[in-house]
Structures are given as C-alpha cells and as structure tokens.
C-alpha cells in the first residue's frame, strides 16, 4: 500500500473530479491478492464452520456501532446535503444488513445469537472503533472517499464467502443473504458517493492526503478483522 506520507491520488482531484478520485482511491488502496488468508481458506472450504458463528456475533456488534457512526456523520454534514444523504443511506443499509445477518445466525445455531454473553475480539472490533473516531474528528467528505475504497474490498470478500457458503459448506440461501447484500455494488450508493465527493470538492472540503490516510487505515483494520476471526 501507499505510505501514509505519500497517500495521495496519483493525479489529485484535478479536472477529472470526483469520479477519478474515487476510482484512484479504490485502486491504490486495494489490498494485495494474498492479503487475506482466511477468505482464501473459506473459499477452499478449509476454514472451520465455527468461524461463521464468530463472524455473526462480531458483525452484530459492528453493525450497531457503524450505524451510530454513520448517523453522527450525517448530522455533522447537515450543511452539506449530498454528503449527509450518503451517510443516511449507509445507516439505512446497516439496518438491512442486520436483518440479513439473522439468516446466518440461525444457520450457525443458538450460539450465534448469544450476543449479550459474547466477549468480542479486539482485532475484530478495531474497524468500527476507527470508524467511530472518524465520525467524531474527520471531515465527512474525506470519510466518503475512505469508505468507498474499503467497501470495494469488503464487497469482494463477501462475494467469495457467499459462493463458498453455498458450494463448500452447504449453507442455505438465507444464511448467505448477509454476504449477498454486500457482494454487489449498490448503484444508488455509488451515485450518492460521487455526488458527495463532487460537492465536497466544490466546497473545498476534501483533502485527498487525509482521505487516503483514513482509507489505508480502514483497509488495515479490515484485514485485522479477518485475521482475528481466523485465530
């Protein structure tokens, strides 16, 4: 990945604007092909089924935290309607993801529903903790760029896991719904992200160096999540 001191788009925002900035961020911040051993093991059917129980429990906590963070970012961006609209859509999407997660929890058994008794893993919860920090301190338009780059990687992982759950682990479709939800890029969310960044550029609220720093760390915490799951 690009070092933090050089974490800027190859061409900057320039005349190409929001589209190029978001595309560059997704490309330059993408993790290496060998950067997620657990997803590779899941794809091969070599990971234990218990991984999915832990994933369901951890994601239940992550979704609740991220939804609050996105609501806070939307409130902070109240004076920038396109940016606020992006985070409101993310918060609504987290509610849908939580509904979809129930199918995975049901397929994993009673233990996957024991959220109150569950002791979360620090490595899994580092990601939502950082998102909460960004919600408090970062310029919302910069967070849009960072999250968009991270979602590209997360979506690819979810697509791989969804396929493996069906073909390697014989999970029913209901158990795959959570991963299906994130596997395909959402056209409406993509449009909102581009609108938000375009508005941020026009209002001089985008600092590519910081957006890339946030994105680099989100990618690192994303990989930390999968690593902690596999421990």
C-alpha positions in Angstrom: 0.0 0.0 0.0 1.0 3.6 -0.4 2.9 5.0 2.6 1.0 7.5 4.7 3.2 10.4 3.8 2.5 9.7 0.1 -1.1 8.7 0.5 -2.5 11.0 -2.2 -4.2 10.2 -5.6 -1.8 9.8 -8.5 -3.4 12.7 -10.3 -5.1 14.6 -7.5 -8.7 15.8 -7.8 -7.9 18.0 -10.8 -10.2 18.4 -13.7 -11.3 14.8 -13.6 -13.0 15.4 -10.3 -14.9 13.0 -8.0 -15.0 10.1 -10.4 -11.3 9.9 -10.8 -10.6 10.5 -7.2 -12.9 7.6 -6.0 -11.6 5.3 -8.7 -7.9 6.1 -7.8 -8.6 5.5 -4.1 -10.2 2.1 -4.7 -7.3 1.0 -6.9 -4.4 2.4 -5.0 -5.7 1.3 -1.6 -6.8 -2.2 -2.6 -5.1 -4.9 -0.6 -2.9 -7.4 -2.3 -4.3 -10.7 -3.6 -2.6 -12.7 -0.9 -3.5 -10.3 1.9 -6.5 -12.2 3.4 -5.6 -15.8 4.2 -8.9 -16.6 6.0 -11.0 -15.7 3.0 -8.8 -17.9 0.9 -9.3 -20.8 3.3 -13.1 -20.2 3.3 -13.1 -20.3 -0.5 -11.3 -23.6 -0.4 -13.7 -25.0 2.3 -10.7 -25.3 4.7 -11.9 -23.0 7.4 -13.9 -24.5 10.3 -17.6 -23.8 10.4 -17.2 -22.1 13.8 -15.7 -19.2 12.0 -19.1 -18.2 10.8 -20.6 -18.3 14.3 -17.9 -15.9 15.5 -18.4 -13.7 12.4 -22.1 -13.4 13.0 -21.5 -12.3 16.6 -18.8 -9.8 15.7 -20.8 -8.4 12.9 -23.8 -7.9 15.1 -21.7 -5.5 17.2 -20.0 -3.9 14.3 -23.3 -3.1 12.5 -24.7 -1.5 15.6 -21.6 0.7 16.1 -21.3 1.6 12.4 -24.9 2.6 12.1 -24.4 5.1 15.0 -21.3 6.4 13.4 -22.9 7.0 10.1 -25.9 8.7 11.7 -23.4 11.0 13.5 -21.5 11.8 10.3 -24.9 12.6 8.6 -25.6 15.1 11.4 -22.2 16.7 11.1 -22.7 17.1 7.4 -26.1 18.7 7.8 -24.9 21.8 5.9 -23.7 19.7 3.0 -26.9 17.8 1.9 -25.2 15.4 -0.7 -22.7 14.3 2.0 -25.4 13.8 4.6 -27.5 11.8 2.1 -24.6 9.4 1.6 -24.3 8.7 5.3 -28.0 8.4 5.8 -28.1 5.8 3.1 -25.3 3.9 4.8 -27.1 4.0 8.1 -30.2 2.6 6.5 -28.2 -0.1 4.8 -26.8 -1.2 8.1 -30.3 -1.8 9.3 -30.9 -4.0 6.3 -27.6 -5.8 6.8 -28.6 -6.6 10.4 -31.9 -8.2 9.2 -29.9 -10.3 6.7 -27.4 -11.3 9.4 -30.2 -13.2 11.2 -30.2 -15.9 8.5 -26.5 -16.6 9.1 -27.0 -16.7 12.9 -29.9 -19.1 12.5 -27.9 -21.4 10.3 -25.0 -21.4 12.8 -27.2 -22.3 15.8 -28.1 -20.8 19.2 -24.5 -19.8 20.0 -24.6 -17.2 17.2 -27.5 -15.4 18.9 -25.8 -15.1 22.3 -24.6 -11.5 21.7 -25.0 -10.4 25.3 -22.8 -13.2 26.6 -20.3 -12.9 23.8 -16.8 -11.5 24.5 -15.8 -9.6 21.3 -12.3 -9.9 19.9 -10.3 -6.8 19.9 -9.0 -7.4 16.4 -12.5 -7.7 15.1 -13.7 -4.5 16.8 -10.8 -2.3 15.8 -12.5 -1.4 12.5 -15.8 0.0 14.0 -13.8 1.8 16.7 -11.8 3.6 14.0 -15.0 4.4 12.1 -16.4 5.9 15.3 -13.2 8.0 15.6 -13.6 9.3 12.0 -17.2 10.1 12.8 -16.0 12.4 15.6 -13.0 14.0 14.1 -12.7 13.7 10.3 -14.2 15.8 7.5 -17.2 13.8 6.4 -16.4 14.2 2.6 -13.0 12.7 3.2 -14.6 9.7 5.0 -16.8 9.1 2.0 -13.6 8.5 -0.1 -12.0 6.3 2.5 -15.2 4.2 3.0 -15.8 3.8 -0.7 -12.3 2.3 -1.2 -12.8 0.0 1.7 -16.2 -1.1 0.5 -14.7 -2.3 -2.8 -12.5 -4.7 -0.9 -15.2 -5.8 1.6 -17.6 -6.5 -1.3 -15.1 -8.7 -3.0 -14.6 -10.7 0.2 -18.3 -11.0 0.7 -18.8 -12.3 -2.8 -16.2 -15.0 -2.2 -17.7 -16.0 1.1 -21.2 -16.2 -0.3 -20.1 -18.6 -3.0 -18.2 -20.7 -0.6 -21.0 -20.9 1.9 -23.2 -22.5 -0.8 -20.7 -24.7 -2.6 -18.3 -25.7 0.2 -20.4 -25.6 3.4 -23.9 -26.3 2.1 -25.5 -23.3 3.8 -29.0 -22.3 2.7 -29.6 -19.1 0.8 -31.0 -17.4 3.9 -27.6 -17.8 5.6 -25.8 -16.2 2.6 -28.1 -13.2 2.4 -25.8 -11.0 4.6 -22.9 -11.6 2.2 -25.1 -11.3 -0.9 -26.2 -7.9 0.3 -22.6 -6.5 0.2 -21.3 -8.6 -2.7 -22.8 -6.5 -5.5 -22.0 -2.8 -5.8 -25.2 -0.7 -5.0 -25.8 1.6 -7.8 -27.7 4.1 -5.7 -24.9 4.2 -3.1 -22.3 4.7 -5.8 -24.2 7.6 -7.2 -24.5 9.1 -3.7 -20.8 8.7 -3.1 -19.9 10.5 -6.3 -22.4 13.3 -5.6 -21.0 13.7 -2.0 -17.4 13.9 -3.2 -18.3 16.2 -6.1 -20.0 18.5 -3.6 -17.0 18.2 -1.2 -14.6 19.2 -3.9 -16.7 22.2 -4.9 -16.9 23.3 -1.2 -13.2 22.8 -0.7 -13.9 20.2 2.0 -11.8 17.4 0.5 -8.2 16.8 1.5 -7.0 13.8 -0.6 -4.0 13.2 1.6 -6.2 12.7 4.7 -8.8 10.7 2.8 -6.1 8.3 1.7 -4.7 8.1 5.2 -8.2 7.2 6.5 -8.7 4.6 3.7 -5.3 3.0 4.3 -6.1 2.5 8.0 -9.6 1.2 7.2 -8.1 -1.4 4.9 -5.6 -2.4 7.6 -8.4 -2.7 10.2 -10.5 -4.7 7.7 -7.7 -7.3 7.4 -7.2 -7.3 11.1 -10.9 -8.3 11.4 -10.4 -11.3 9.2 -7.1 -12.2 10.9 -8.8 -12.1 14.3 -11.6 -14.3 13.1 -9.2 -17.0 12.0 -7.3 -17.1 15.3 
